[in-house]
Amino acid sequence: MRWVFLLLLMLNFFYYGWHQQSAPLRPKEVTPLSLYKGNQQGLRLLSEAGEEKAASNSSPVADECLYLGGELSQSQARTVEQRLTSLDIQTQFGKRVDSSGAIYWLKVAPGSRRLFDDALLSGLKHDFPQLKNKIMLCEGIATAE
C-alpha cells in the first residue's frame, strides 16, 4: 500500500512538471471592455431609460392641452364640464364666435390629462355624439373676450 501511495505521489509531481512546461510564457492579452461598449457607458435599468425618454419628451407634452367641443350648445358644454369636474379633472370653459355662430369648448388642463382616458372619452362621445376632441397647444384657441 505504501508503494502505491509513493507511485501516485511521483506521478503527481511528473504531471505538475509537464503542465508547467506547456503553460504560456506571457499572459493572454485581453481587449478592454470600453471598446465593446461603444456609446453606452455603464449599465442602465429599463425604468431609468424610460424616465430619461419621458424627461426628454416632457416639455412639448406639458404645453399641450386637450380641447373638447364642437357643435355643442352651451348647456351641453356645461354638462360635460360638470361631469369632468366631478371626476377631479380641471377644465376651463370657453366660447368662440365665428360666422356659423358660437362654438363652446372645454380645455382640459395638462395636469388632469392623466385622469382623462379613452374609456371616459368614448362614454362622453356616446352621450354627446357631436363632441369632438383635439390635442393642441394650450394657447391654441382664440376667445371672444
N, CA, C and O atoms as a GROMACS GRO file, in nm:
protein
  580
    1MET      N    1   0.081  -0.117   0.000
    1MET     CA    2   0.000   0.000   0.000
    1MET      C    3   0.087   0.125   0.000
    1MET      O    4   0.056   0.226  -0.063
    2ARG      N    5   0.198   0.114   0.073
    2ARG     CA    6   0.291   0.226   0.079
    2ARG      C    7   0.348   0.253  -0.059
    2ARG      O    8   0.369   0.369  -0.096
    3TRP      N    9   0.374   0.147  -0.138
    3TRP     CA   10   0.430   0.165  -0.271
    3TRP      C   11   0.331   0.230  -0.366
    3TRP      O   12   0.371   0.309  -0.452
    4VAL      N   13   0.207   0.198  -0.353
    4VAL     CA   14   0.104   0.259  -0.439
    4VAL      C   15   0.094   0.409  -0.409
    4VAL      O   16   0.081   0.489  -0.501
    5PHE      N   17   0.101   0.446  -0.282
    5PHE     CA   18   0.097   0.586  -0.244
    5PHE      C   19   0.216   0.662  -0.301
    5PHE      O   20   0.199   0.772  -0.354
    6LEU      N   21   0.337   0.605  -0.290
    6LEU     CA   22   0.456   0.670  -0.342
    6LEU      C   23   0.450   0.681  -0.495
    6LEU      O   24   0.492   0.782  -0.551
    7LEU      N   25   0.397   0.579  -0.562
    7LEU     CA   26   0.381   0.583  -0.706
    7LEU      C   27   0.285   0.695  -0.748
    7LEU      O   28   0.314   0.768  -0.843
    8LEU      N   29   0.175   0.710  -0.681
    8LEU     CA   30   0.079   0.816  -0.712
    8LEU      C   31   0.140   0.954  -0.682
    8LEU      O   32   0.114   1.049  -0.756
    9LEU      N   33   0.218   0.965  -0.578
    9LEU     CA   34   0.284   1.091  -0.544
    9LEU      C   35   0.384   1.130  -0.652
    9LEU      O   36   0.390   1.248  -0.690
   10MET      N   37   0.463   1.033  -0.704
   10MET     CA   38   0.560   1.062  -0.810
   10MET      C   39   0.488   1.098  -0.941
   10MET      O   40   0.531   1.189  -1.013
   11LEU      N   41   0.380   1.030  -0.972
   11LEU     CA   42   0.303   1.063  -1.091
   11LEU      C   43   0.246   1.205  -1.081
   11LEU      O   44   0.236   1.276  -1.181
   12ASN      N   45   0.208   1.244  -0.964
   12ASN     CA   46   0.156   1.378  -0.942
   12ASN      C   47   0.264   1.483  -0.967
   12ASN      O   48   0.236   1.586  -1.029
   13PHE      N   49   0.387   1.460  -0.921
   13PHE     CA   50   0.498   1.551  -0.946
   13PHE      C   51   0.532   1.559  -1.094
   13PHE      O   52   0.557   1.668  -1.146
   14PHE      N   53   0.533   1.446  -1.164
   14PHE     CA   54   0.560   1.445  -1.308
   14PHE      C   55   0.452   1.523  -1.384
   14PHE      O   56   0.482   1.597  -1.478
   15TYR      N   57   0.328   1.504  -1.344
   15TYR     CA   58   0.218   1.576  -1.410
   15TYR      C   59   0.232   1.725  -1.386
   15TYR      O   60   0.206   1.803  -1.478
   16TYR      N   61   0.271   1.769  -1.266
   16TYR     CA   62   0.290   1.910  -1.236
   16TYR      C   63   0.401   1.969  -1.322
   16TYR      O   64   0.385   2.077  -1.378
   17GLY      N   65   0.512   1.900  -1.335
   17GLY     CA   66   0.624   1.947  -1.418
   17GLY      C   67   0.584   1.956  -1.565
   17GLY      O   68   0.617   2.054  -1.633
   18TRP      N   69   0.514   1.857  -1.613
   18TRP     CA   70   0.471   1.856  -1.754
   18TRP      C   71   0.372   1.971  -1.780
   18TRP      O   72   0.379   2.034  -1.885
   19HIS      N   73   0.284   1.998  -1.687
   19HIS     CA   74   0.186   2.106  -1.701
   19HIS      C   75   0.256   2.242  -1.700
   19HIS      O   76   0.213   2.332  -1.772
   20GLN      N   77   0.362   2.258  -1.623
   20GLN     CA   78   0.435   2.384  -1.618
   20GLN      C   79   0.507   2.413  -1.749
   20GLN      O   80   0.522   2.530  -1.787
   21GLN      N   81   0.551   2.312  -1.818
   21GLN     CA   82   0.619   2.332  -1.947
   21GLN      C   83   0.523   2.379  -2.055
   21GLN      O   84   0.562   2.455  -2.143
   22SER      N   85   0.399   2.334  -2.051
   22SER     CA   86   0.303   2.371  -2.155
   22SER      C   87   0.230   2.502  -2.122
   22SER      O   88   0.148   2.547  -2.202
   23ALA      N   89   0.258   2.562  -2.007
   23ALA     CA   90   0.193   2.689  -1.971
   23ALA      C   91   0.250   2.801  -2.056
   23ALA      O   92   0.368   2.798  -2.090
   24PRO      N   93   0.168   2.902  -2.092
   24PRO     CA   94   0.218   3.012  -2.174
   24PRO      C   95   0.320   3.096  -2.097
   24PRO      O   96   0.312   3.110  -1.975
   25LEU      N   97   0.416   3.152  -2.171
   25LEU     CA   98   0.520   3.231  -2.108
   25LEU      C   99   0.471   3.371  -2.070
   25LEU      O  100   0.519   3.429  -1.973
   26ARG      N  101   0.376   3.426  -2.145
   26ARG     CA  102   0.323   3.558  -2.112
   26ARG      C  103   0.171   3.548  -2.102
   26ARG      O  104   0.110   3.461  -2.163
   27PRO      N  105   0.112   3.636  -2.026
   27PRO     CA  106  -0.034   3.628  -2.009
   27PRO      C  107  -0.107   3.666  -2.137
   27PRO      O  108  -0.056   3.741  -2.220
   28LYS      N  109  -0.223   3.614  -2.150
   28LYS     CA  110  -0.306   3.641  -2.266
   28LYS      C  111  -0.353   3.786  -2.263
   28LYS      O  112  -0.395   3.837  -2.159
   29GLU      N  113  -0.346   3.852  -2.378
   29GLU     CA  114  -0.390   3.991  -2.385
   29GLU      C  115  -0.541   3.995  -2.400
   29GLU      O  116  -0.600   3.923  -2.480
   30VAL      N  117  -0.603   4.081  -2.320
   30VAL     CA  118  -0.748   4.095  -2.319
   30VAL      C  119  -0.782   4.236  -2.367
   30VAL      O  120  -0.726   4.334  -2.319
   31THR      N  121  -0.875   4.244  -2.461
   31THR     CA  122  -0.917   4.376  -2.510
   31THR      C  123  -1.003   4.444  -2.405
   31THR      O  124  -1.084   4.378  -2.340
   32PRO      N  125  -0.988   4.573  -2.388
   32PRO     CA  126  -1.066   4.644  -2.287
   32PRO      C  127  -1.215   4.641  -2.317
   32PRO      O  128  -1.257   4.637  -2.433
   33LEU      N  129  -1.295   4.641  -2.212
   33LEU     CA  130  -1.439   4.637  -2.226
   33LEU      C  131  -1.494   4.766  -2.287
   33LEU      O  132  -1.601   4.765  -2.348
   34SER      N  133  -1.421   4.876  -2.272
   34SER     CA  134  -1.469   5.003  -2.326
   34SER      C  135  -1.475   5.000  -2.479
   34SER      O  136  -1.552   5.075  -2.538
   35LEU      N  137  -1.395   4.916  -2.543
   35LEU     CA  138  -1.402   4.905  -2.690
   35LEU      C  139  -1.530   4.837  -2.735
   35LEU      O  140  -1.582   4.866  -2.843
   36TYR      N  141  -1.582   4.747  -2.652
   36TYR     CA  142  -1.705   4.677  -2.687
   36TYR      C  143  -1.829   4.761  -2.660
   36TYR      O  144  -1.930   4.746  -2.728
   37LYS      N  145  -1.822   4.850  -2.562
   37LYS     CA  146  -1.939   4.927  -2.523
   37LYS      C  147  -1.981   5.028  -2.627
   37LYS      O  148  -2.100   5.044  -2.653
   38GLY      N  149  -1.888   5.096  -2.686
   38GLY     CA  150  -1.923   5.199  -2.782
   38GLY      C  151  -1.979   5.320  -2.711
   38GLY      O  152  -1.910   5.380  -2.629
   39ASN      N  153  -2.104   5.358  -2.743
   39ASN     CA  154  -2.165   5.477  -2.685
   39ASN      C  155  -2.215   5.455  -2.543
   39ASN      O  156  -2.227   5.551  -2.466
   40GLN      N  157  -2.245   5.333  -2.506
   40GLN     CA  158  -2.303   5.306  -2.375
   40GLN      C  159  -2.196   5.315  -2.268
   40GLN      O  160  -2.088   5.257  -2.281
   41GLN      N  161  -2.226   5.387  -2.164
   41GLN     CA  162  -2.136   5.399  -2.051
   41GLN      C  163  -2.206   5.342  -1.929
   41GLN      O  164  -2.295   5.406  -1.873
   42GLY      N  165  -2.167   5.225  -1.887
   42GLY     CA  166  -2.226   5.164  -1.769
   42GLY      C  167  -2.359   5.097  -1.800
   42GLY      O  168  -2.404   5.094  -1.914
   43LEU      N  169  -2.419   5.044  -1.695
   43LEU     CA  170  -2.546   4.974  -1.708
   43LEU      C  171  -2.660   5.069  -1.674
   43LEU      O  172  -2.649   5.152  -1.584
   44ARG      N  173  -2.771   5.054  -1.746
   44ARG     CA  174  -2.890   5.134  -1.716
   44ARG      C  175  -3.008   5.039  -1.704
   44ARG      O  176  -3.022   4.946  -1.783
   45LEU      N  177  -3.092   5.062  -1.605
   45LEU     CA  178  -3.214   4.985  -1.590
   45LEU      C  179  -3.316   5.032  -1.693
   45LEU      O  180  -3.309   5.145  -1.741
   46LEU      N  181  -3.410   4.944  -1.726
   46LEU     CA  182  -3.513   4.982  -1.822
   46LEU      C  183  -3.598   5.096  -1.769
   46LEU      O  184  -3.642   5.182  -1.845
   47SER      N  185  -3.622   5.097  -1.638
   47SER     CA  186  -3.701   5.206  -1.581
   47SER      C  187  -3.627   5.339  -1.593
   47SER      O  188  -3.690   5.443  -1.614
   48GLU      N  189  -3.494   5.338  -1.578
   48GLU     CA  190  -3.417   5.461  -1.594
   48GLU      C  191  -3.421   5.509  -1.738
   48GLU      O  192  -3.430   5.630  -1.763
   49ALA      N  193  -3.414   5.417  -1.833
   49ALA     CA  194  -3.420   5.455  -1.973
   49ALA      C  195  -3.556   5.516  -2.006
   49ALA      O  196  -3.564   5.611  -2.082
   50GLY      N  197  -3.663   5.461  -1.947
   50GLY     CA  198  -3.796   5.516  -1.968
   50GLY      C  199  -3.810   5.654  -1.907
   50GLY      O  200  -3.875   5.741  -1.965
   51GLU      N  201  -3.748   5.677  -1.789
   51GLU     CA  202  -3.754   5.808  -1.725
   51GLU      C  203  -3.680   5.911  -1.808
   51GLU      O  204  -3.726   6.025  -1.822
   52GLU      N  205  -3.565   5.873  -1.865
   52GLU     CA  206  -3.490   5.966  -1.949
   52GLU      C  207  -3.569   6.002  -2.073
   52GLU      O  208  -3.569   6.118  -2.116
   53LYS      N  209  -3.636   5.903  -2.131
   53LYS     CA  210  -3.716   5.929  -2.250
   53LYS      C  211  -3.834   6.020  -2.216
   53LYS      O  212  -3.866   6.112  -2.292
   54ALA      N  213  -3.898   5.994  -2.101
   54ALA     CA  214  -4.010   6.079  -2.060
   54ALA      C  215  -3.962   6.220  -2.029
   54ALA      O  216  -4.032   6.317  -2.060
   55ALA      N  217  -3.844   6.233  -1.969
   55ALA     CA  218  -3.792   6.366  -1.938
   55ALA      C  219  -3.759   6.443  -2.065
   55ALA      O  220  -3.779   6.564  -2.070
   56SER      N  221  -3.709   6.375  -2.167
   56SER     CA  222  -3.676   6.444  -2.290
   56SER      C  223  -3.802   6.484  -2.367
   56SER      O  224  -3.799   6.581  -2.443
   57ASN      N  225  -3.912   6.411  -2.347
   57ASN     CA  226  -4.036   6.443  -2.416
   57ASN      C  227  -4.131   6.525  -2.331
   57ASN      O  228  -4.242   6.556  -2.376
   58SER      N  229  -4.092   6.563  -2.209
   58SER     CA  230  -4.186   6.627  -2.119
   58SER      C  231  -4.218   6.771  -2.158
   58SER      O  232  -4.329   6.816  -2.132
   59SER      N  233  -4.126   6.842  -2.218
   59SER     CA  234  -4.153   6.983  -2.248
   59SER      C  235  -4.263   7.002  -2.352
   59SER      O  236  -4.348   7.088  -2.330
   60PRO      N  237  -4.267   6.928  -2.466
   60PRO     CA  238  -4.376   6.950  -2.559
   60PRO      C  239  -4.511   6.905  -2.502
   60PRO      O  240  -4.613   6.968  -2.529
   61VAL      N  241  -4.512   6.796  -2.424
   61VAL     CA  242  -4.637   6.745  -2.370
   61VAL      C  243  -4.693   6.840  -2.266
   61VAL      O  244  -4.815   6.855  -2.256
   62ALA      N  245  -4.607   6.907  -2.188
   62ALA     CA  246  -4.653   6.998  -2.085
   62ALA      C  247  -4.722   7.120  -2.146
   62ALA      O  248  -4.804   7.182  -2.079
   63ASP      N  249  -4.692   7.156  -2.269
   63ASP     CA  250  -4.752   7.271  -2.335
   63ASP      C  251  -4.878   7.234  -2.412
   63ASP      O  252  -4.942   7.322  -2.470
   64GLU      N  253  -4.914   7.107  -2.415
   64GLU     CA  254  -5.030   7.064  -2.492
   64GLU      C  255  -5.148   7.039  -2.401
   64GLU      O  256  -5.135   6.981  -2.293
   65CYS      N  257  -5.265   7.082  -2.446
   65CYS     CA  258  -5.389   7.063  -2.372
   65CYS      C  259  -5.488   6.987  -2.459
   65CYS      O  260  -5.478   6.988  -2.582
   66LEU      N  261  -5.582   6.922  -2.394
   66LEU     CA  262  -5.689   6.854  -2.464
   66LEU      C  263  -5.809   6.947  -2.469
   66LEU      O  264  -5.852   7.002  -2.367
   67TYR      N  265  -5.862   6.965  -2.589
   67TYR     CA  266  -5.979   7.051  -2.607
   67TYR      C  267  -6.098   6.964  -2.647
   67TYR      O  268  -6.087   6.879  -2.735
   68LEU      N  269  -6.211   6.986  -2.581
   68LEU     CA  270  -6.336   6.917  -2.612
   68LEU      C  271  -6.436   7.022  -2.656
   68LEU      O  272  -6.449   7.127  -2.594
   69GLY      N  273  -6.507   6.994  -2.762
   69GLY     CA  274  -6.606   7.091  -2.810
   69GLY      C  275  -6.670   7.042  -2.935
   69GLY      O  276  -6.688   6.922  -2.957
   70GLY      N  277  -6.705   7.137  -3.018
   70GLY     CA  278  -6.771   7.104  -3.144
   70GLY      C  279  -6.904   7.175  -3.151
   70GLY      O  280  -6.916   7.291  -3.112
   71GLU      N  281  -7.004   7.107  -3.199
   71GLU     CA  282  -7.136   7.166  -3.217
   71GLU      C  283  -7.222   7.143  -3.094
   71GLU      O  284  -7.334   7.094  -3.103
   72LEU      N  285  -7.169   7.178  -2.979
   72LEU     CA  286  -7.242   7.163  -2.853
   72LEU      C  287  -7.313   7.293  -2.820
   72LEU      O  288  -7.264   7.402  -2.850
   73SER      N  289  -7.429   7.282  -2.758
   73SER     CA  290  -7.494   7.401  -2.704
   73SER      C  291  -7.424   7.437  -2.573
   73SER      O  292  -7.345   7.359  -2.519
   74GLN      N  293  -7.453   7.554  -2.523
   74GLN     CA  294  -7.388   7.598  -2.400
   74GLN      C  295  -7.425   7.506  -2.284
   74GLN      O  296  -7.341   7.475  -2.199
   75SER      N  297  -7.552   7.463  -2.278
   75SER     CA  298  -7.595   7.376  -2.168
   75SER      C  299  -7.526   7.239  -2.177
   75SER      O  300  -7.488   7.182  -2.074
   76GLN      N  301  -7.508   7.187  -2.298
   76GLN     CA  302  -7.438   7.059  -2.314
   76GLN      C  303  -7.292   7.073  -2.274
   76GLN      O  304  -7.237   6.984  -2.208
   77ALA      N  305  -7.229   7.183  -2.312
   77ALA     CA  306  -7.089   7.204  -2.274
   77ALA      C  307  -7.075   7.216  -2.123
   77ALA      O  308  -6.978   7.166  -2.065
   78ARG      N  309  -7.169   7.283  -2.059
   78ARG     CA  310  -7.166   7.294  -1.912
   78ARG      C  311  -7.189   7.158  -1.846
   78ARG      O  312  -7.130   7.130  -1.742
   79THR      N  313  -7.273   7.075  -1.906
   79THR     CA  314  -7.296   6.940  -1.852
   79THR      C  315  -7.168   6.857  -1.859
   79THR      O  316  -7.134   6.787  -1.764
   80VAL      N  317  -7.099   6.865  -1.972
   80VAL     CA  318  -6.972   6.793  -1.986
   80VAL      C  319  -6.872   6.846  -1.883
   80VAL      O  320  -6.797   6.769  -1.823
   81GLU      N  321  -6.870   6.977  -1.865
   81GLU     CA  322  -6.779   7.038  -1.768
   81GLU      C  323  -6.808   6.987  -1.626
   81GLU      O  324  -6.716   6.959  -1.550
   82GLN      N  325  -6.937   6.976  -1.591
   82GLN     CA  326  -6.973   6.926  -1.457
   82GLN      C  327  -6.932   6.781  -1.439
   82GLN      O  328  -6.885   6.743  -1.332
   83ARG      N  329  -6.949   6.701  -1.542
   83ARG     CA  330  -6.908   6.559  -1.532
   83ARG      C  331  -6.757   6.548  -1.508
   83ARG      O  332  -6.713   6.470  -1.423
   84LEU      N  333  -6.681   6.624  -1.583
   84LEU     CA  334  -6.535   6.618  -1.568
   84LEU      C  335  -6.491   6.674  -1.433
   84LEU      O  336  -6.398   6.621  -1.372
   85THR      N  337  -6.556   6.779  -1.387
   85THR     CA  338  -6.522   6.836  -1.257
   85THR      C  339  -6.552   6.737  -1.145
   85THR      O  340  -6.478   6.731  -1.047
   86SER      N  341  -6.660   6.660  -1.158
   86SER     CA  342  -6.692   6.560  -1.056
   86SER      C  343  -6.588   6.449  -1.051
   86SER      O  344  -6.578   6.379  -0.950
   87LEU      N  345  -6.512   6.431  -1.158
   87LEU     CA  346  -6.404   6.332  -1.161
   87LEU      C  347  -6.268   6.393  -1.127
   87LEU      O  348  -6.164   6.330  -1.150
   88ASP      N  349  -6.268   6.516  -1.073
   88ASP     CA  350  -6.146   6.589  -1.035
   88ASP      C  351  -6.058   6.622  -1.156
   88ASP      O  352  -5.936   6.630  -1.144
   89ILE      N  353  -6.121   6.639  -1.270
   89ILE     CA  354  -6.048   6.681  -1.391
   89ILE      C  355  -6.070   6.830  -1.407
   89ILE      O  356  -6.184   6.876  -1.421
   90GLN      N  357  -5.962   6.906  -1.405
   90GLN     CA  358  -5.972   7.051  -1.414
   90GLN      C  359  -5.997   7.093  -1.558
   90GLN      O  360  -5.923   7.055  -1.650
   91THR      N  361  -6.102   7.173  -1.577
   91THR     CA  362  -6.136   7.220  -1.711
   91THR      C  363  -6.155   7.372  -1.708
   91THR      O  364  -6.171   7.432  -1.602
   92GLN      N  365  -6.152   7.430  -1.826
   92GLN     CA  366  -6.178   7.572  -1.841
   92GLN      C  367  -6.278   7.588  -1.956
   92GLN      O  368  -6.255   7.541  -2.067
   93PHE      N  369  -6.389   7.655  -1.926
   93PHE     CA  370  -6.494   7.675  -2.025
   93PHE      C  371  -6.456   7.790  -2.117
   93PHE      O  372  -6.401   7.891  -2.072
   94GLY      N  373  -6.484   7.776  -2.244
   94GLY     CA  374  -6.452   7.881  -2.340
   94GLY      C  375  -6.557   7.890  -2.449
   94GLY      O  376  -6.634   7.797  -2.472
   95LYS      N  377  -6.558   8.004  -2.516
   95LYS     CA  378  -6.654   8.029  -2.623
   95LYS      C  379  -6.581   8.100  -2.736
   95LYS      O  380  -6.502   8.191  -2.713
   96ARG      N  381  -6.609   8.056  -2.858
   96ARG     CA  382  -6.550   8.119  -2.975
   96ARG      C  383  -6.664   8.155  -3.070
   96ARG      O  384  -6.753   8.073  -3.096
   97VAL      N  385  -6.661   8.274  -3.120
   97VAL     CA  386  -6.766   8.320  -3.211
   97VAL      C  387  -6.707   8.331  -3.351
   97VAL      O  388  -6.604   8.394  -3.371
   98ASP      N  389  -6.775   8.269  -3.447
   98ASP     CA  390  -6.735   8.282  -3.587
   98ASP      C  391  -6.860   8.299  -3.672
   98ASP      O  392  -6.967   8.327  -3.619
   99SER      N  393  -6.847   8.283  -3.803
   99SER     CA  394  -6.960   8.309  -3.894
   99SER      C  395  -7.076   8.211  -3.873
   99SER      O  396  -7.191   8.246  -3.899
  100SER      N  397  -7.048   8.091  -3.827
  100SER     CA  398  -7.154   7.993  -3.806
  100SER      C  399  -7.221   8.007  -3.670
  100SER      O  400  -7.318   7.937  -3.642
  101GLY      N  401  -7.172   8.093  -3.586
  101GLY     CA  402  -7.232   8.114  -3.454
  101GLY      C  403  -7.129   8.088  -3.346
  101GLY      O  404  -7.009   8.086  -3.371
  102ALA      N  405  -7.178   8.069  -3.226
  102ALA     CA  406  -7.090   8.046  -3.111
  102ALA      C  407  -7.054   7.898  -3.101
  102ALA      O  408  -7.137   7.809  -3.118
  103ILE      N  409  -6.927   7.875  -3.073
  103ILE     CA  410  -6.878   7.738  -3.052
  103ILE      C  411  -6.825   7.732  -2.910
  103ILE      O  412  -6.740   7.811  -2.870
  104TYR      N  413  -6.877   7.637  -2.834
  104TYR     CA  414  -6.836   7.621  -2.694
  104TYR      C  415  -6.737   7.506  -2.683
  104TYR      O  416  -6.752   7.404  -2.751
  105TRP      N  417  -6.638   7.523  -2.600
  105TRP     CA  418  -6.534   7.422  -2.585
  105TRP      C  419  -6.485   7.421  -2.442
  105TRP      O  420  -6.504   7.517  -2.367
  106LEU      N  421  -6.421   7.312  -2.407
  106LEU     CA  422  -6.360   7.295  -2.275
  106LEU      C  423  -6.213   7.263  -2.293
  106LEU      O  424  -6.175   7.183  -2.378
  107LYS      N  425  -6.131   7.326  -2.213
  107LYS     CA  426  -5.988   7.297  -2.215
  107LYS      C  427  -5.956   7.213  -2.091
  107LYS      O  428  -5.981   7.256  -1.979
  108VAL      N  429  -5.901   7.093  -2.113
  108VAL     CA  430  -5.859   7.006  -2.003
  108VAL      C  431  -5.714   7.040  -1.972
  108VAL      O  432  -5.629   7.036  -2.060
  109ALA      N  433  -5.687   7.073  -1.846
  109ALA     CA  434  -5.552   7.114  -1.806
  109ALA      C  435  -5.453   7.000  -1.827
  109ALA      O  436  -5.491   6.884  -1.816
  110PRO      N  437  -5.326   7.033  -1.858
  110PRO     CA  438  -5.226   6.927  -1.882
  110PRO      C  439  -5.208   6.835  -1.762
  110PRO      O  440  -5.183   6.716  -1.779
  111GLY      N  441  -5.220   6.888  -1.641
  111GLY     CA  442  -5.206   6.803  -1.522
  111GLY      C  443  -5.320   6.704  -1.506
  111GLY      O  444  -5.303   6.600  -1.443
  112SER      N  445  -5.436   6.735  -1.561
  112SER     CA  446  -5.553   6.647  -1.549
  112SER      C  447  -5.565   6.549  -1.664
  112SER      O  448  -5.651   6.460  -1.661
  113ARG      N  449  -5.481   6.563  -1.764
  113ARG     CA  450  -5.492   6.472  -1.880
  113ARG      C  451  -5.463   6.328  -1.844
  113ARG      O  452  -5.509   6.236  -1.911
  114ARG      N  453  -5.386   6.308  -1.737
  114ARG     CA  454  -5.356   6.169  -1.698
  114ARG      C  455  -5.482   6.099  -1.645
  114ARG      O  456  -5.490   5.976  -1.649
  115LEU      N  457  -5.580   6.176  -1.594
  115LEU     CA  458  -5.706   6.119  -1.546
  115LEU      C  459  -5.805   6.096  -1.659
  115LEU      O  460  -5.902   6.021  -1.643
  116PHE      N  461  -5.781   6.159  -1.771
  116PHE     CA  462  -5.873   6.152  -1.886
  116PHE      C  463  -5.826   6.040  -1.978
  116PHE      O  464  -5.723   6.055  -2.044
  117ASP      N  465  -5.899   5.930  -1.983
  117ASP     CA  466  -5.857   5.816  -2.065
  117ASP      C  467  -5.956   5.794  -2.180
  117ASP      O  468  -6.055   5.865  -2.194
  118ASP      N  469  -5.926   5.693  -2.261
  118ASP     CA  470  -6.009   5.664  -2.379
  118ASP      C  471  -6.149   5.618  -2.341
  118ASP      O  472  -6.245   5.647  -2.412
  119ALA      N  473  -6.161   5.545  -2.230
  119ALA     CA  474  -6.293   5.498  -2.188
  119ALA      C  475  -6.383   5.614  -2.150
  119ALA      O  476  -6.502   5.615  -2.184
  120LEU      N  477  -6.328   5.713  -2.081
  120LEU     CA  478  -6.406   5.831  -2.046
  120LEU      C  479  -6.446   5.908  -2.170
  120LEU      O  480  -6.560   5.955  -2.180
  121LEU      N  481  -6.354   5.923  -2.266
  121LEU     CA  482  -6.384   5.994  -2.390
  121LEU      C  483  -6.492   5.922  -2.470
  121LEU      O  484  -6.583   5.987  -2.523
  122SER      N  485  -6.485   5.790  -2.478
  122SER     CA  486  -6.587   5.716  -2.554
  122SER      C  487  -6.723   5.726  -2.485
  122SER      O  488  -6.826   5.730  -2.552
  123GLY      N  489  -6.724   5.729  -2.350
  123GLY     CA  490  -6.850   5.748  -2.279
  123GLY      C  491  -6.911   5.884  -2.305
  123GLY      O  492  -7.033   5.896  -2.324
  124LEU      N  493  -6.826   5.988  -2.307
  124LEU     CA  494  -6.877   6.122  -2.337
  124LEU      C  495  -6.926   6.132  -2.480
  124LEU      O  496  -7.028   6.197  -2.507
  125LYS      N  497  -6.854   6.069  -2.573
  125LYS     CA  498  -6.897   6.074  -2.714
  125LYS      C  499  -7.026   5.995  -2.735
  125LYS      O  500  -7.104   6.026  -2.825
  126HIS      N  501  -7.050   5.893  -2.652
  126HIS     CA  502  -7.174   5.818  -2.662
  126HIS      C  503  -7.292   5.905  -2.616
  126HIS      O  504  -7.399   5.904  -2.677
  127ASP      N  505  -7.270   5.981  -2.507
  127ASP     CA  506  -7.376   6.067  -2.456
  127ASP      C  507  -7.393   6.195  -2.539
  127ASP      O  508  -7.504   6.246  -2.552
  128PHE      N  509  -7.284   6.244  -2.595
  128PHE     CA  510  -7.286   6.366  -2.678
  128PHE      C  511  -7.221   6.333  -2.812
  128PHE      O  512  -7.100   6.351  -2.827
  129PRO      N  513  -7.298   6.286  -2.910
  129PRO     CA  514  -7.240   6.240  -3.037
  129PRO      C  515  -7.167   6.350  -3.116
  129PRO      O  516  -7.077   6.319  -3.194
  130GLN      N  517  -7.203   6.476  -3.097
  130GLN     CA  518  -7.139   6.583  -3.170
  130GLN      C  519  -7.011   6.632  -3.104
  130GLN      O  520  -6.948   6.726  -3.152
  131LEU      N  521  -6.970   6.569  -2.994
  131LEU     CA  522  -6.849   6.609  -2.920
  131LEU      C  523  -6.725   6.570  -3.000
  131LEU      O  524  -6.713   6.458  -3.048
  132LYS      N  525  -6.635   6.664  -3.012
  132LYS     CA  526  -6.508   6.639  -3.081
  132LYS      C  527  -6.394   6.668  -2.984
  132LYS      O  528  -6.410   6.748  -2.891
  133ASN      N  529  -6.281   6.605  -3.006
  133ASN     CA  530  -6.164   6.630  -2.919
  133ASN      C  531  -6.041   6.654  -3.005
  133ASN      O  532  -6.029   6.601  -3.115
  134LYS      N  533  -5.951   6.736  -2.952
  134LYS     CA  534  -5.828   6.766  -3.024
  134LYS      C  535  -5.721   6.804  -2.922
  134LYS      O  536  -5.750   6.871  -2.823
  135ILE      N  537  -5.598   6.761  -2.946
  135ILE     CA  538  -5.486   6.799  -2.862
  135ILE      C  539  -5.408   6.908  -2.935
  135ILE      O  540  -5.359   6.887  -3.046
  136MET      N  541  -5.399   7.025  -2.871
  136MET     CA  542  -5.329   7.138  -2.930
  136MET      C  543  -5.248   7.207  -2.822
  136MET      O  544  -5.253   7.170  -2.705
  137LEU      N  545  -5.172   7.307  -2.864
  137LEU     CA  546  -5.102   7.389  -2.766
  137LEU      C  547  -5.203   7.458  -2.676
  137LEU      O  548  -5.313   7.491  -2.720
  138CYS      N  549  -5.167   7.480  -2.552
  138CYS     CA  550  -5.261   7.535  -2.455
  138CYS      C  551  -5.312   7.673  -2.492
  138CYS      O  552  -5.421   7.711  -2.451
  139GLU      N  553  -5.237   7.749  -2.568
  139GLU     CA  554  -5.282   7.881  -2.612
  139GLU      C  555  -5.334   7.874  -2.754
  139GLU      O  556  -5.322   7.972  -2.829
  140GLY      N  557  -5.391   7.762  -2.794
  140GLY     CA  558  -5.428   7.739  -2.933
  140GLY      C  559  -5.558   7.798  -2.980
  140GLY      O  560  -5.578   7.810  -3.101
  141ILE      N  561  -5.652   7.836  -2.889
  141ILE     CA  562  -5.783   7.882  -2.933
  141ILE      C  563  -5.800   8.026  -2.892
  141ILE      O  564  -5.775   8.063  -2.777
  142ALA      N  565  -5.841   8.109  -2.986
  142ALA     CA  566  -5.868   8.249  -2.956
  142ALA      C  567  -6.009   8.261  -2.901
  142ALA      O  568  -6.102   8.200  -2.954
  143THR      N  569  -6.024   8.338  -2.797
  143THR     CA  570  -6.156   8.356  -2.737
  143THR      C  571  -6.215   8.488  -2.781
  143THR      O  572  -6.146   8.574  -2.835
  144ALA      N  573  -6.345   8.504  -2.758
  144ALA     CA  574  -6.415   8.626  -2.797
  144ALA      C  575  -6.393   8.738  -2.696
  144ALA      O  576  -6.431   8.852  -2.724
  145GLU      N  577  -6.335   8.710  -2.584
  145GLU     CA  578  -6.318   8.810  -2.479
  145GLU      C  579  -6.209   8.907  -2.510
  145GLU      O  580  -6.182   8.997  -2.430
   0.00000   0.00000   0.00000
